[in-house]
Amino acid sequence: MKNINKLFALLAVVAMTFSCVEDDDFAVPETSQAVIDAPAGTIDLQAVVNQYRTNSTPITFGENAGFIEGYVISSDEGGNFFKELIIQNKAENPTAGVNIKVDVTPLFTRFEFGRKVYVKLDGLTFGEANGVYALGFGEDFNRIQESRLDEYILRDEETVTIVPIEVNVSDISQSQENQWVRVVDVQFPNTELGKTFASEQGDTFDGDRLLQSCADFFAAPIVYQTSTFADYRALRLPGGSGSVTAIVSRDFRDDFFVLNSNSPEDINFDPNTRCDFNVVQCGLANGPGPITLLDENFNNGINNQPTEPAGWTNYIEAGSIRWTTYFNSDRNSPGTRANNFNSGDASSIAWLITPQIDFDAQDGEVLNFFTSNSFADQSSMEVLFSNDWDGTPAGVETATWSAVADATIVSNSENFRNFVSSGNVSLDCVDGIGAIAFRYQGSEADGGGSSGGANGTYELDDVKITSN
């Protein structure tokens, strides 16, 4: 009987304990430890970065190598980070950051945003993984085991406010990698609105969404990247415009810059405000008209030579590349493409402009074309309209160009074999003598440029303008 009474008492205690738990939220555990003094031999992360840059080879630390200190800027609470802890060397105005590979999840319950930590270097290797600085075991950056976590990452009691570096899209460079930034004056372009963060067809590992500068319509966009394992992957991208706080990183193949946020709350948009760009937005038509005003399939071009159909303008604004004719084996016909891979251009801007058309001479004009890409990376293509261009190469940059907002342009996630239709884009609301331009922008800058790795390819075919 005494044993039975003890059993009932134990069950009562257990029941009382669980009745106090109202939800499954995790809190950072309270600790009674004092603020840790910097361990002996603590060095600034920037010094390690400098050593790596000097030798350009991974550094494997021996015994008694010391510690680096930093502040946590990543959080795996929302599922956008997995078994990695990103720290930067200062809470404000940092100069370096590193991605620490850790075989532990979750991490946010112990190493929350802003937590000061010390990382033991003994036996770890410092180098680059997927284009950003990383720490792990061996040149493959194997993860720190859970059983050794307390040995390698010391958790200080201090938690601080992280002050983001304020940047424009065009400012983002290698100098901010693995650091917390606030990208100001941005929005998701019209072509991205309605999409989820990372639940669209083709989002295999990550959802790559373009983020557009409001300061300069022609500035190359940056990729906002969300893991397909993130808790919020099925949420819709927000409309409006504003700022985004995130960690600057590189895509898996180290081809272009990406922004990784900890949660959707890192997007601070005014839903009622959109960037005021010059746009042409007549809507979509039911189909092409019966009268053909322009029909160009580029079949008469010479392979690997500049694309120059009669009346068209092939203009270089910056760099050395032009739109060039090529033979597409999948379509078994020529097309035209812009590609600055191996060009060496810090900036490439190439225009291909249709002959001028009198849009007052008829009504019901409809534009159609097809686009594809071969790893567009961070390069971009816009479709533009002008009715004040004088028709000369010299007048291209002084004319007023408006974005044809309803035209669909191939997304970076599309399979490279696929050509995507623009849709039946109405031009019925434009007037005067005007032309359509296809403007490519990219960069061969090696990581340190404002558009590092924007060296992809856009392909164009079957451009038609019809009317009623």
N, C-alpha and C positions, 0 to 999 in steps of 0.2 A: 504493500500500500504506500509506503514512503517513496518507493521508486516511481510509482504512478503519479503521486503528488508532485514530485520533482519534474516529471515529464510535462505535466500540465503547466507548471510554473514556467518552464523553459519555453513552451509553445506560446504562452501569454506574452513573454518578453519579446519573442520573435515577431508576433503579430503586432505588438505596439510599435516595434521598430519599423516594420514595413508600412504601417498605417501613416507614418509621417512623411513618406515619399509620395508627393503628389504628381510628379511627372518624371520624364527621363532626361531632363536637362542636366548637363554636367557643369559643375562649378570648379574653378581652379582651387585646388586644396590649399587650406590655410596652413602656414608653417610657422614655427616659432624660431626659425633660424635667424641669426643676425645677418646684416648686410655683409656679404663676403668681401674681404680684402682681396685685391687683385693678387692671384697666385704669383709666386716668384717666377720670373722669366716671362711675364706677360708682354707681348709685343703687339703693335698695331697691325691690323689686317693689311693696311696699305703697304707696310714694309714687306710682307709676304708677296703681295701682288707685284711690287717693284722687282723683287728677286726673280719671280717667275718671268716677268717681261724681259729682264736682262738676259736670261739663258734660253728662253722660249722652249723649255722642256719641263715636264712635270717634276715637282719637288717631293721627294719622299723623306719625311722627317725621321731621325733616329731617336734614341732615348734622351730624355731631359731636354726636349726641344722647346718646351714652354707652352704657353697658352696664347690664344687670341681672344679678345673680348668683342662683344657686339650686342646688337639689339634685334630681337625677333620681329620680322615684318611679314611673315607668312602665317597662315592659319589653315589647318585642315578641317576645321569645323564644318565648312560648307561642302567639303569633298573636292575642291578644285586643286588641292595639293595632296600628295600621297607619299608618305615615307620620306619627306624632305623638310628640312628646316632652313629657311633663308634668313640670314642675319646681315646687317650692315654695320659699319664700324662706328657710326655716330648717330645719335637720335635726331640731330639737325645738321644739315649741310654735310652729309656723308661723302666719302670719296671712294669707298669700295664696299662690295658685298660679296657673299659667297653662299653657295647652295650646299648644305651639309646632308649627306646621304645617311639616313637613319632607318633601321629595320624595326620601326615602332609605329603603331597607330592606335588610338589617336595621339597627337602631340599637343594639341591646343589646351588640354586639361592641365598640362604642366608648364608648357612653354608658350604662353599666350602672347598676343601682339603687344609689343613694347617691353617684354621681359628682357632684362640684362642677363647675359650668359657668358661663361668662359668655356672655351673649347680647347681641350688638350690635343696637341699636335703629334705626340709620340706615335710613330708607326703609320700615320695618315699620309695620304698623297694629295698635294694641291696641284690642280691643273684646270683644264677646260673640258666640260662634258656638254655636248649639244650646244656649244658656242658660248657658255657662260662659266665663270669660275666655280669650281666644285671641290669638296673635300670628301674623301672616302678611303677605303683600304685598297691599295694597288692602283695601277693605271686604269683599271676597269671601274674604279670608284665603288667597290663593294661597300655595302651599308654597315654602319656601326650596329653591332648586335644589341638586342634589348638588355642582355645580361651585363653589358659593358657601358650602358648609357650613362649611369651615374658616375662612372669613372671618366668619361670623355666630355660630358656636357654638365658643367656646374651651374646650377640655377641660383642666381642672386635674388635676394628679396626685392630688389628695386625694379619697379615697373614705371616706365616713363611715357610721356606723350611723344609720338613720332611725328615730326613735322615734315610733310612731303615736300619734295623739290618741285617747284611750279615750272612747267614747261609747256611749250606749244608742240604740236605734232612734228613740225619740222626741226625741233630742237633735239629730238630723241636720238641718242647715239650710244656708242659703246661705253662712254664714261658714266652712264646711269644704269648699267646692267646690274641686276640683283639689288636694286635700290627702290625705295618707295617714292613714287612721283604723283603729282596731280597734273593731269593733262587738261588744260583749260580750253574753253571755247570750241567744243566738239559736239558732234551728233552722229547717230547712225544714219547713213544716206537712205534715200527713199527705197533703193533696191534691197535694203536689209530689213526694213520695217515689216512687221508681221511674222518674222522668223523667230524661232526660239533661240535660247542661248546655245544649245548644243544637242538638239533632238531632231534635226532635219535629216532627210535622206542624204547619205554621203558623209555624215558626221561620224567617222569611224572611231577615232580616238579623241578628237577635239572638235569643237565648233569654232571655225574661224570667221569672224564677222568684221567687216571693215568699219573703221571709225574715221570720220571725215573732219577735217579742220574747217571751222567756220570763218577763220581769218583769211583763208585763201582757197577758193574752190579748186584751183589747179594744183594745190599741194598734194603730193602722194599720200594716200591714207595709210593708217597703221592698222594692223590686225589685232583685234580684241579676241582673246582665245579663252575658251572655257572647256574643261574636261567633260566628256560624255558621262563621267561618273559623278559629276557634281550634283548635289541635291536639287539645285535650282535649274538644271539643264532644260526642263520643259517649260520654263517661264518665257514669256514673250519679251523681246527686247523693248526697252522703253522708247517712246517717242520724245519729242522735245529736244532740248539741247542744254549744255552746261559743262560740267567737269567730270572726270573719271580719275579716281585714285587707284593705283595698281603698281605691281612690280614689273620693271622692264626686263624682258628676257628675250630669248631667241626661239624660233621654231625648232622642231625635233632635228631637222636636217641642217640647222644653222644657216638658213637661206635669208631670213628676214627677221626684223624685230617684232615682238608680240608684247601685249599687255596682259598680265594675269592678275585678276582681282581676287580678294578673299571671299566676297559675297556680292550679291546684287546691290546691297546698300552702299557699296563703294561708287556707285553711279549716282551723281547728284545732278539730275536734269530738271529743268522747269518744263513740265509737260505742255505748256501753252506757248512755248517759244521755239521756233525753228529758224535756222540761219536764212538770211534773206539773200539768196543767190539769184542771179539772172537766169530764169528758166523759161523754156517753152513747154507748156503742158496743155495740149489740145485734147488729151484723152486718147483712147484706142478706137480704131474704126472696126467695122464688122468684117472688112476684108479689103483687098486691093481694088482699085478702080479699074475700069475697062481701058483707059487711055494710058499708055506708057510714056512717061516723061524722061526717065533715065533707067537704063538696064545695063549694069556692068558686072560681068562674071570674071574678069581679069584673065580670060583664056588667051588673050593675044600678047600677054607679057612674056618676057624672056626670063627663064629660070635664073634666080640669084642676081637679078638686075633690078634697079629701081623701078617701081611700079608707076607707069606714066601713061595711062589711057588718054585719049584725046580729050582735051579740055580740063583734065584733072590737074591739081597742084600738089606736088610732093615736096614738102618744105621742112627743113631742119631749123628748129628754133635753138636747140642746144645740143652739143655733142657731135657725133659723127654718123649716126645711123639714119637710114631712111626706111620707109615702107618698101618692102622688096617682094617681088614675085617668087613664088615657090610652087613645087608640085606636091599636092596632097594625095598620098597613095590611098587613103581611106575613102576619099571622095572621087578619086581617079580623075582629078582635074586641077588646074592651077588655082591659086588664091594669092592673097597678099598678106604679109605679116611684118610686125615690128619686133625686133629682138636685139637687146644690147648686151647679150652674154658675150664675154670676152672682148667687149668693145674698148674697155679701158676708160670709158667716159664717166667722169664724176657725176654728170647729169646728162640724160638723153631725153630730148623732147622732139617728137616727130609728128608731123601733120600730114594727113591725106585728105584733100578737099575736093568735093564734087564740082563739076561745072556749075555756073550760076543759072538759076531758074527763075523765071518771072512768076511769082506766086499770085499775082493779080490777074493773070491771063486765064485762069480756070479756077475751079473750086474742088473741094474734096480730096486734096492731096494726101497720099499715104506713103510712108517710108517703111521699107522692109530691108533687113540685112541679116547675116548670120555671123556669129563670132565663136571662136574657140581659143583655147590657150594651151601652152605647154609649160606648166608650172609657172603661173603668172607671178608667184612670190609676192613681193610688195610693189611691183610695177602696176600701172593702172592705164585704163583707156576710157576716154570720155567721148560722147557723141554731142556735137555742138552745132548751133545754128547762128548765122549772122546775116542781116540784111543791110549792113553798112560796109561790108568788105568791098574793096575796090577791084578785086579779082587778080591782084598782083601779089607775088611772094613778099614784096616789101611792105605790103599793107596788112599782112596776116596778124602781126602782133599789135597793131594799133586799132584794129577793128573791135567792135563789141560782139562778144560771143556768149551765147546763152546755152545752158545745158538742155538737151532734149530729155526731159525728166521721165517720160513714159517708155523710153526704149530700154529693153532688157539687154544687158551685156553679160556675157558668160561669167560665172563666179569662179573663184580660184579652186573651189572644191570639186568642180566638174571634171569628169574623166577627160583626159587630153584628146581622146579620139572623137569626142562629141562636139558637134556644132549646134549652137543654141540660137533659136530664132529671136529676133528683136520684138516680135509681135507686129501687129498692124498699127503702126504709130501714126496717128493723125497729125497732119501739119496744116489743117484747115484754118487754124486761127492765126497763122502768120501771113505777112503781106510783104510787098516790095520784091525787089530782085535779091535773092538770097542763095546761100549754099550751105551744105552739110559738111562738117569736118569730123574726122576720126583722129583724135589726138592721143598719142602714146607718151607715157612718161615713166622713166626708170632710172636706175643708177647702178654703176659697177663699183661704187665706193666700197672699200674693204672693211666693213664693220664699223669704222670710225666715222663714216660720213652720215649725213642726216637721213639718208635713205639707203643705208648699207644693205646690200643683198637684193635690191629691187631690180633684178636682172632677168626677168621672165620674158615670155613671148605672148603676144596677142595676134590672132589670125582673123582675117576678115574675108568674106566672100558674098557674092550674089546681092549686091546693093541695087535696090529698085525704088523708084519714086513713080507713083501712078496718080491718076486723078479721075474724076467723073467725066 
